[in-house]
Structures are given as C-alpha cells and as structure tokens.
C-alpha cells in the first residue's frame, strides 16, 4: 500500500490521549493542531506524515476501529475487554496501569467464598459477567452503573463491585477493599484487521518503533 493513504488513529479522550501523543512525539510523530487545548476541532491532521487523529469517548474507540473508521486505536484494556470488538490488540503501551478488581466491604469476602448469589454493581457488566460466570462459575446478579460505582455497597444497592483500582484511595476513603483481582489493565494499541493486511509495513514499523522506546 502506498504512503499516500492517511493512517487514522482513534484516541480515547483525556489523559490517555495526552500520554499517547507524548509517546508518539518520541518517535517523531507529532500533531501541531492537537496542541491547542482550547480548540473544539475533532479531527487533527499531520499532512507531511499522512496521519489523522481523532479523539473519541473511550468505549467508542474499539467501535471506530472494528468498522475501519480508524485504522488504529489507543484505549485501555478494560474497554477492549468490555466492548469485545473484532480488532487486533498489537501492543501494550505500559501506561494507564491499574487493575480490574472485585471490591466491597471486608464482610463481603465470605459471600464470595461461599459462592452466594450476590449482587454485583459495575460499569463493566461484560467483564463482571465473564469473571463470575466463566471463571468462578458463580451465579450472580449484575447491575450496570455508569460511574461512582463505589456507591453500590455503601447504599446497599449491591454486595460488591467490579471496578478499576489505581491507587486504591477511592476504596480506602469509602471503607471498601479489594477482595479479588480480575485482571491487570493498561493502555493498548488495537488495529482494524483489514488495515493490518493493507498497511502491514506502516503499522509494523510504527509498532517496532514504539517497542524500542517502551
Ligand atoms: C475510577 C474508578 C474508581 C477510581 C479508582 O473512577 O472507577 O472509582 O477511578 O482510582 P483510585 O484507585 O486511584 O482511587 P473515575 O475517576 O474514572 O470515575 P467514575 O467513578 O465516574 O468512573
């Protein structure tokens, strides 16, 4: 494939996107347009390198990549697991490190131990379901929440939560703790399967250059 075609990146909005652009800069990939933080523009272009970048809500990044609207996406492993899209995960970028955990009050440990039919609140119902049903073989009721999931056990909506733990301070400040670890998380690069075929050389070069500096 010729280098005339734009390679399009979908980046999860926020801290992850900033980190990604810092990393890309180290291998000579820059995007001047993106530096203007007051801009409301959604798509940024580097004409010289024939690259396009757009910022999207994290859960939408795998969707853009699956449909080929973006060739490459940068998003957390949590989102990749939850969205379960047809994309290739090609690189662990190492930042955004945290853990997906089952958390709750210490007393809920007993309920987990005895495989009781408990209520689990989570922003990640698919990850929670996979963990309890397929890994633990435990039947549970899953309640989808959209944020501040730690409230679940505090107001007795649920017995436990499945949520991201980074520093652990949200749990600590609310009298909750990690009861079980589901999996480690970090930022990953995902690629559209067709783009991988059509743009193999460019994508491989990018992945190798990133690997060298990681
Ligand atoms: C995330 C996560 C936890 C918290 C963990 O929430 O859902 O609540 O961060 O971080 P910590 O271990 O460093 O305290 P986020 O801030 O993304 O907001 P949300 O609760 O609305 O999802």
Boltz pocket constraint, residues with backbone or C-beta under 6 A from the ligand:
constraints:
  - pocket:
      binder: B
      contacts: [[A, 123], [A, 146], [A, 147], [A, 148], [A, 149], [A, 150], [A, 163], [A, 164], [A, 165], [A, 166], [A, 167], [A, 168], [A, 169], [A, 170], [A, 171]]
      max_distance: 6.0
